[in-house]
């Protein structure tokens, strides 16, 4: 066992060099050499383990750090695997094909991106999960977009923006509740505080999607023929009826009734499987195979086959392996004190609102970069920055908002973060490709910084005790 006497504390320049090295390995692997992110993470784990050994940790202690990181995300892994099953059964049942079908009939290409963002927003608000929204309605809109000739990267950006707006603002979201709990503020105070940054960002985002829709009119001039091909093909291969929307309705109802996410997803997946037997005349054996291997169909049209041949528990194992390795690395960096010493330097420069809030947003983002886990990023940032908010008389709901502005909204834009990996895997579009179109995630942190410098939407615990420097912030 290690003792405190033989463990060295990381020096700031060592921690900084190590952090820069790890980020460079991840960036070069993903963006330059096009390697699987797991290989880059494996190399980073080796380097972080060597540094832990240098600090004096014995191998048993290093192993425990890594195992603690894995154990912290086991429920998330179960949810991920269940979503894979839900995707497969919802396609096999005809639920996702029917949503694509009615979307192609009703949605104009001009307003498609706007519709995709709004639909995913409503879905994720209702069920409190960006992953579930993207894995169900999001996949359907990827199909609709393909039928309309829309750039898949644009569609994915709209889906991600909508899914994470709902995830951030839903009272059923685990990250929303976590941010409030870690910041020691009430859930609804946290939600109302977030509106100050997400509302203007969402308005501009919806405007940009509308503009993009009108700009794409020329590109989608042949979308009528493509849409007709999709409609004809879906009609030929699925028994389409409004009853197929029931699995979607059931999922929303179950979770709105405050059932835990995992049982709700399991029930929805089973319902989809039963509907596949009833409406699509699949055998129970075939449905069971879909649940593990994913749905498969050969329509003779490559675009449709690519869209529908997905899902299943097996399809999520690549992402699960990523989760395990990312959390192992994050746990090593956290438990050896590397992350803490870097953040402590940041807290040293947070002497005013104008520096504290941007530093919190930046730190929440950087912890997502280092740990690969949004939850760990929030935990570390809240612990280190919380006292600074108290010292400046700031209401803790400003802290909770900042955690999500820099964490929840930017996590899906990091290629090796669990959120970025899930969205890329589920939607079939690389993270770096949809980043330019994920407007909400890009804009929200900007508004957080603007509010910090203007004083708009900045709340104090006791307005009567505001310092002279910040008196301009009080009406």
Secondary structure, DSSP 4 states (H G I P E B T S, - for coil): ---GGG-PPPPHHHHHHHHHHHHHHHHIIIIIS---HHHHHHHHHHHHHHHHHHHT--HHHHHHHHHHHHHTTHHHHHHHHHHHHHHHHHHHHTHHHHHHHHHHHH--GGGHHHHHHHHHHHHHHHHS-HHHHIIIIIHHHHHHHHHHT--HHHHHHHHHHHHHHHHHH-TT-HHHHHHHHHTT--HHHHHHHHHHHHHHHHHHHHHHHHHHHHHTTTTTTTHHHHHHHHHHHHHHHS---GGGGHHHHHHHHHHHTT--HHHHHHHHHHHHHHHHHHHS---HHHHHHHHHH------S-HHHHHHHS--STGGGHHHHHHHHHHHHHHHHHHHTTHHHHHHHHHHTT--SHHHHHHHHHHHHHHHHHHHS-HHHHHHHHHHHHHHHHHHTTB-HHHHHHHHHHHTHHHHTTSTTSHHHHHHHHHHTS-HHHHGGG-HHHHHHHHHHHHHHHH-TT--BS-GGG--GGGGGG--
